[in-house]
Amino acid sequence: SFPGNLHLVMVLRPTGFFQRTFTDIGFRFSQEDFLLKLPVVMLSSVSDLLTYIDEQQLTPEFGGTLEYCHSEWVIFRTAIESFALTVKEIAQMLQSFGTELAETELPDDMYSIERILALRTEKYYQLKEDITAVTKEGNLLLSSFEDPDAGECSQDQHHERPGDWETVNRLLGQLHEMETAFDGFWEKHQLKMEQYLQLWKFEQSFQEVKNAIEFLMGQQAELPDTGDSVPQVKQRLKDLGHFDGMAQDLIGKAQVVILHGHQLAANHHYALNLICQQCNELRHHSDVLSDEIKRKQMRLQKTLDLHTRLQQALQCCDEGAYLLANQQMDKCQSKEGAQKALQDIERFLESSSAYLNYDPQALHYDFESVLTSELKCQIQSVQVKLENVRSMFENRQSCFKKLLDKHVRPVQLVAPRPENSPRSKSPLFSPKHGKNYSYNLSEFCTLQSRNPSKNWLYLDFRFEGALFFPFEKKPTPKQTTHVINELIETERVYVEELFTVLTGYRAEMDNPAMFILMPPMLRNRKDVLFGNMPEIYDFHNKIFLHSLEGCLGAPERVGFCFLDRREDFQMYEKYCQNKPRSESLWRQCSESTFFQVSCSFLPRQELDSYLLKPVQRLTKYQLLLKELLKYSTSCDGVQELQEALVAMLDLLKSVNDSMHQISITGYDGDLSELGKVLMQGSFSVWTGHRKGPTKMKDLARFKPMQRHLFLYEKALVFCKKREEHGDGYDKTSSYSFKHFLKMNAVGITENVKGDHRKFEIWYSGREEVYVVQAQTVDLKMAWLNEIRKILFKQQE
């Protein structure tokens, strides 16, 4: 379109006669069209034109002074329009390239990703070359408008630029802005692509090392941490050493992967949280594997030491039996022969005292951590054999001493001998040649003290003397009474301990004379340090202890005692929830003068142990109830005992859940409004929504999120478990609140294709879908059952 609007037409009539005649005739035929649209002025000469237009606006051919070449104007105008079109095309190409980068989904293999990145980089540089060429063209076009003599012009003339120059300059500015924006966009995109490629490589390395560690963990888990003989334990130590070498290699690889992750985190990677989580997970797996192998090595080494001691003791028994069996009794009838035989026995006893005088209780204490039922039986069998050998030596010594005292020929003794007597004089009978006097006690129970009033099993071990073992008996009323007595006595001790703490410490905090010795952070905070211990003490001292004492002659009432008071035991939940605050306050104030001066009869360093008594007592109840059930299978009140045990286990679970609940951070409302905590635990969670295909920014979500779920009566809360922080006793862990689902809008799908441990939780008509993977199928079913109960209750 023409650049301006016409307001007036001026017609300059030719000077020649014929030309003016033709002009007048032509104008007369078209005059009506001009009159309808705009006015027309007929001019006879150039001087008449100057009355309407300034001579500076007219070219020399019209009597003006304006330097103008129409052909040059056409060339410049064509060049400007071509330049503008090129700039527009460049803008469209940049827009198209940006759309392609944003919407193209990335493949799943590293080679394809690297290839796409290389192609996009090549295309970027091609576009940069195009932009540079167009910019160069625009600068050249702009320079053609510059006036070489512009420096000599006046200031007003210097600022008057043609409209074409302004147009080209504006287009160059737009091109520069597009190039700057494009460079910024490409820099961010390239960084994200490179970080995504780094993340892909990191996750691949992480998964490889993690799978290898888990596989090795499974292999070493199949290797027992004990053994029944020295060769077996040595072989297992050798196998474990092989596993340890493989573990060290894997841990080295894990350290490399973790170092790579830390480098990515230091470079502000966009998946920083995921990388840190996987680094922590890999470090945890490495520590668990290393600790498990070290623990198993220590147990096997300790088991080897125990087997070595037992083997030495058995060898000593065999050598002693060999000594006694090879003493020629006919030569021992004289005083000299008896004296020599007695000296041989005494020398042997002196050299073997370390083995013959083994204390079984000391062995049990030293090797308590590795003792199994088989090892206990072996210790019992060795101890029995040692007792028999000692008895044989005592009898032989007694006989020889009588010979020396009386100087008379005694009744000839029968020497202890092995099963095959003809070999007794052969040197091959020596224990050094492989004769084995050991035996296996795996067929009978634990040895008890000898008592003629019990039923005994007689066993002959080819030595002098005999051994007696009681038959295993069924539970008796005496055993039931013993457990009840233990329950009542420990309850009395528990009440006394609570009373001691309350009077020795808590009461002193109210003593005005002691107030000055208390640190400021301890003042007026006895409810934090002791929680609701007074309430617990009143319950046990005034109610529960008396109820238990009433069961002394009626064991069938024990279950009723717990069931009748099950609601009262809920006070322990409050105590346990306060326990972290109490421990923190105690650690800050334990060295204060107040605790050094007050209550000298109660050791200061044991106050934290006394504060732990309610927690320990709560766990002790279920152990005593289990023991009582074991001895009350056919008595009255068994059903109530079972219900009481279930109630105490439920209480322990509720306390445990509530301890986790108080560690939730970031929830704006009141958690108590959501109802009671029914379940809690850690799961792998995938999320899904009603949206289009996954974009590049969502790729990190292909990995499951680790979430800690809390199931309340009214909501399902999703949290992220934060790693423990702090040193020593100050280590704490917390749960960062993410979001929650109201149970009145929740639905479940029990089975998900691909894994029996997975199930779906969907929300608001599947507007949000969460795939949850439990650690075991049993755990999954337990959660589904609880969720179903809530949903059914809502329908009712």
ZIDA-V814245 format. One record per run of one state. SS is the DSSP state (alpha for helix, beta for strand, coil for the rest). FROM is the first residue (numbers start at 1). TO is the last residue. If there is no record, write none. Layout:
BEGIN
SS,FROM,TO / SS,FROM,TO
END
This chain:
BEGIN
coil,1,7 / beta,8,12 / coil,13,16 / alpha,17,37 / coil,38,38 / beta,39,43 / coil,44,45 / alpha,46,50 / coil,51,54 / alpha,55,57 / coil,58,58 / beta,59,59 / alpha,60,62 / coil,63,65 / beta,66,66 / coil,67,69 / alpha,70,103 / coil,104,109 / alpha,110,143 / coil,144,149 / alpha,150,152 / coil,153,154 / alpha,155,159 / coil,160,162 / alpha,163,221 / coil,222,229 / alpha,230,266 / coil,267,271 / alpha,272,325 / coil,326,328 / alpha,329,332 / coil,333,334 / alpha,335,351 / coil,352,352 / alpha,353,356 / coil,357,359 / alpha,360,366 / coil,367,367 / alpha,368,370 / coil,371,372 / alpha,373,406 / coil,407,420 / alpha,421,423 / coil,424,426 / alpha,427,429 / coil,430,430 / alpha,431,433 / coil,434,455 / beta,456,459 / coil,460,466 / beta,467,470 / coil,471,476 / alpha,477,510 / coil,511,511 / alpha,512,515 / coil,516,519 / alpha,520,522 / coil,523,525 / alpha,526,530 / coil,531,532 / alpha,533,549 / coil,550,554 / alpha,555,564 / coil,565,567 / alpha,568,589 / coil,590,592 / alpha,593,597 / coil,598,603 / alpha,604,611 / coil,612,612 / alpha,613,630 / coil,631,637 / alpha,638,661 / coil,662,663 / beta,664,665 / coil,666,670 / alpha,671,674 / coil,675,676 / beta,677,689 / coil,690,695 / alpha,696,702 / coil,703,704 / beta,705,712 / coil,713,714 / beta,715,725 / coil,726,727 / alpha,728,730 / coil,731,731 / beta,732,742 / alpha,743,745 / beta,746,749 / coil,750,751 / beta,752,752 / coil,753,754 / beta,755,755 / coil,756,757 / beta,758,763 / coil,764,767 / beta,768,773 / coil,774,776 / alpha,777,795 / coil,796,796
END
